[in-house]
Amino acid sequence: MTTATTAVTAYVPRPIHPAVLKELRDTDDAGRACEPFVDEEGGDPLRCCLRPVRPGERVALVSYAPLRRWAAATGARPGAYDEQGPVFIHADPCDGPAEAAGATYPFARPGALRTLRRYDARGRIVGGRLLEIPEDTTAGFDAALAEAFADPGVGQVHVRAVEYGCFHFVVYRPEGA
């Protein structure tokens, strides 16, 4: 029997910012127009509200470049580390995550593989880690993120699915850490 814990997380997973979502619903980061569709089956991870698609919801699959967006706001220059990839979002504005910030790590299925890529203040990759999500999903993510932020040069960590390389969420260095 699989039981994931629901303890409060030590780090805050962040969805895609609403202002960025507004732009992606027009043109994605690959320059393509958004093409909404109704997902009859559901289940795919939404990056706007950090929960799975419910059957019958109107969604879009768009290309998203998280470092490019962050760099534009901060003046960082990630260079070749400017990855873009597919993410599902609601085709229309939503209310964002329903859970309190940091209540759970989204898309944390025990046994699933995630890569945690570490980036510095310039947007350059400074390491990474493969995480096989354990039964205690919260403790597993907390430990992997604590390991990442133990390096004072790490400013943010991107969590991605190994299977498709999809960006799941970002965690920024906590203040005072």
N, C-alpha and C positions, 0 to 999 in steps of 0.2 A: 504494500500500500504506500503510495506517494503522498507525503504531507509536507508542504512548504510552510515555513513559519511566516507570520505576519508582523513580526517585530518592526518597530520604527527603524528606518535606515540611518546609518551614520553619515551618509552623503546624499545630496539631493539630485536625482535624475531630472534633467530639464527637457521639455518638449521643444519643438521648433517654435520660435518666437512668433506671435500673432502677426506682426508687421511683415515678417518674411513669408508666412503662410499666404497673406494677401497677395504678395507678388507671385508666389509659386502657383496660385490658382489662376493666374493670368498666363505667365510664361515661366517655364522652369529654368533651372540653371544650365541646361543644355540648349536653351533658346527655343524650345518647343512649346507650342500652345497646350494648355491644360485640356485634357479630354476626359471629362467626368463619365462615370458609368455606375450602374447599380450592381453591387456585389451581392448576388443571390445566396452565396454560400457563407460568406463572412469568415472570420478567423485571422486574417492578416493583421499585422501590427500597425496601428495608426500612430504617426509621430506628432500629430497635433494635440492629441489628448492622452497618449500613452496607454491605450487599451486596444483590444482586438476589435476589428470591424464586426458589427452585428449584421446578420443576414438581412438583406434588403436596403442597407445604407448606401447612400450616394457618395462615392469616393473618387479619387484620382490617384494614379501612379505617376509620380513626377521625379525628375532628376534633381537632386539636392547636393550642394557643395558646402558643407558646414564650415570648413576652414575659410573658404573664400568669403562667406558672409561675415564671419567673425573678424577676419583680417580687414575687410572694408570698414568695419566699425572701429577698429583699434589701430589701424596703420601697420599691422604686422605684415610680413611678406613670406608666406609659406612656400613659395616656389613650387617645386615639383610635388610637394605633399598636398597640393590642392586637389583632393579627390572629390569626385562626384559619383553619386549612385542613386539607385531607385529607392523611393520611400512612398508609402501610402499615406494620404491625408484625406480628411473630409473635403468633399468638393465645395462645400459651403462652410462659412464660419461656424465654429463650435465653441463650447465654453471652456475648452482645455481640459486638463486632468481633473477628474471628479474627486480623486483621493487628495488628501492633504499633502502638500509638498513633502517628499521624503518618507511617506507612509510605507511604500513598497518600491521594489525595483520592478519596472515593467518588463513583461515578456520573459520572466524568469522561470523557465520550465526546467526542473531537475533533469540532468543528463544532457541538456542542450549545450552546444559549444559557442562561446563568445570570445572575441578578441578585444582586449582593452588596449587601445593605442594611446600612448602618452605624448603630449605636445608641450613645447615650451612657449614662452611669451612671444617668440618670433613666428610661431606656427610650424616649427620644425619638429619632426618626430624624434623623440628621445628615448624610445623604448616601447615595449609592448609585452603583452602576456596573454596566453591562451587560458581560458577559464572553462572547465567543465562544471556547469552549475550543479552544486551539491544539493542534497535533500533540504538542508537549511539554506535556502536561497539568499536570505538576508545576510547571514554570517559569511557566506561565500563571497558575495559582492563586497561587503564591508572589508573583508580581509584583503581582497585583490586591490581595492581602491586605496586602502591604507598603505599597502606596499607601494603603489604608484606615487602617492603624495608624500611618502617618506623621502623622496628625491625632491629637494627644494627647487629644482629647475622645472618641475612639472607644473604647468598651469591649468591643464584640462586633460580629461580622458574621454575618448570616444569609445562607446561600446557598440560593437558591430556583430552581426550574425556571421558565423564562419561559412555557412552553407552558400549564401548568396552575396555576402559582403555588405549587406544593407546596414546603414547607420540606424541604430536604435535610439540612442540618447547620448547626451553629453553630461559630464559632471565636471564642474569647475572647482578649483582649489578652494576649500573653505577659508573664510577670512580668519586670520590668526594662525593658520596651519603652516 
